[in-house]
Amino acid sequence: MTMKNTKSVTASDKIIQKEKSLTNVLTPIVISVFAVYLTMGISLGALPGFIKNDLKFGDLTVGIIMGLQSLATLLTRAYAGKITDTLGAKISKQRGVFMIFVAGLLYIFASSSVGFPLVVLGLLIISRIIHGIAESMLVTGALTWGIGLLGAQNSGKVMTWNGIAMYAGIALGAPLSLWLIDQFGIVIPFVLVIFLSVISWLSTSKLTVLEVDASHVRPPFYKIIGKVSNQGLALAFSSMGFACIASFIALLFAEKNWGDASLGFFCFGGFYILTRLFFASYPDKFGGYKVALVSFAIEIIGQLFIGFSTSGWMAIVGCALTGVGFSLVFPSLGVLAIKKVEPQMRGTALGAYSAFFDLSLGLAGPVAGLIAGWLNYQAIYIFGAISCLFAILILVKTRNSNF
């Protein structure tokens, strides 16, 4: 009996130790990522109205400015992957956080110079580009850091919790910025960006540094993109719906006099997080193909709800359904993507895979702006639903060879 109890205690201690290890690694990374994506949510909530109402620019300009961040992220994914794999995940991640600090300063200068709209527009262009490069560096570094410390067997957990941090930040940041603007004016939300960048930096400052294998021969970035292209394309088309909500849902609510759009942001992020919390094991349990297919279908329904909405509540339901549908897409396809490369290339692979997400957001803003100008804001979400349909077609076509 004594020996059995000793064995039982030993096994229990190992489980507890493993859980502590997961917590000790994931918690600071998740806090850091959450703080940075809170800054992105703040910019998503504050900038569209600022550009359109205060600076008096049109919908196309709004779309271009909002899409610049994702375009910058896309164009620097290869660089971020290279830095992560050669200099280390910590260096990549902390450089990204420093750039958030710089972007915050530029946002403050821009929001304090409303009397010079062209100057402000130039500052916003620069700040959005820096914000985008920061995202590329931070996400690639954070994901690689977490997977490197916890092992490939926990890659799904790392992606899931980082995803929760990302969209929780966006979901809370957007309504928070709108509230701060209403109470204190346009400058205060961007002061908060500075504060959050400091929190992000400090949260991982004591985390164990990963060793770098400098001798490993790394294939060109385009070859890595080729390996993950099918998963990436499916991710890209499914991301259009999120981009449409992020860039134009506030303007849709304002045009229709449906009240504050904050609840739309909140429901998208809230249901995104709840889906990950309760169904995070589904990609492993049922397979990435099945989970992604169901996710795309739900997202299409959500986009159609917004596109044909006759009330604010119907649009909010659409935002919630979009959050449910989009929630498990990244981990479902992402776990499959990183299995295609060696451990020394995870940073580059994650950068290549995530680049498709960036491409989607970079294109969606301007395209959605054109659609709004030609038709109306609700037509944007019909476009989002059609994009998700293309994701399904890619998924079905490549099922046998890649999924």
Phi, psi and omega in degrees: 000320182295317180296319179297317180296322179297316178297320181296317180295320180297315179297320179295319179298321179296319179295316180297317179298319179297317180295322177297320179298316177300315182294316183295330179274312186289322185302307179295325179293316180296319177299316181297314180294318179300316181299318181291318180286340170296322176295325179289321175297321177299316180292324179295323179283325188272322192286317183305312179293323178297315181292318185279316187269319182273318182269346177066035174263164185273182183296323179297319178296319176302312181298318181294313181297317181291328181280343183299323181300313181292325177296318178296321177298316179302312186288346180248009179297319180297316179297316180297319178296319180295314179299317181297316183282334185256322181257339178121150182295324182295316181298316179300312184294315182290329174296320178299318180296320178299322179293328175299318178302314180296316179300320179300318177299317180294321176300319179296315178299317181295314183289346178265004186232042186300333181292350180236075189302322180291322176296316179298317179299319177297317178296321179294322177300312180296316183294322178293323178295314179296318178300320179292317177298320179300317179299316180302311182294314185294310184295315179299316179294315183295314180295315180295321178299310181297313181294322179295321181281327185259347179095155182298333181294343178251016183298323178299317179296317180299313180295319182297310183288326175292324176296320176300316180297319181300306188278338170294319178298315179294316183296323180274326184294319182297306178294328178298317180294320179297320178293316180297321178297317181295325184271321191232352182102176190286337186285321188302317178303325182280336170296322178297327177302317178300312182298317182292327178295324177294318178299317181298319180297312185291329187298328182249011186296334182255007180286145181303135181274134179283141173286148182250131177269090184289342184275348184291132179279121185255124178292161179301154183300323183295330178289323176294320177301319179300324181291329184249014189296321182293314176298320182295318180295319177297319177297318183299311181294324181287341182280347182300321181298316176299316181298321180295319178294315184298320188269330192229358183295325179295320180290326176298313180297321180294318180296321183272356183057044180267009180091200184288131179278001183303323182294329176296312175301314185296318181291322176301307182293320181297313180287332173300312182292315181300321179297318179293322181295318186268338186233022182299332182279352186298320178301322178286325185282318185249350180098145182298324182298308184295316182295317180296319181299313178295321180298316179298319181298317179295320180296322177300315179300317179298315179296321179292325175302315179291316183299327181248018184293143177247001179207164178297323181293325178294321178293323178295320175300320178297320177297318180297314179296323176297320177297318177298313184293321185280343191303312188262006182294310185299309179293326180299314181273332183291321178298322178293324184293315185286343176289346183274357182230164177287158181304326181292348182249014183298319180299316179293319180296316178295323176295318180294315180297313181293337180300329178293325175296316178297317179302318180299312181292325179294324180276326187297319182301302179299318180296316179296324177297319176296317180299318179297321179291321180283319185243263178198177183294326182291332178297336178302322186277340168293319174300319178297320179294319178297322178299318178296327177297321175297324177298319177297317180298319177296318181299313181293319183295323185259013185303310187291325186269331188232336184255000000 
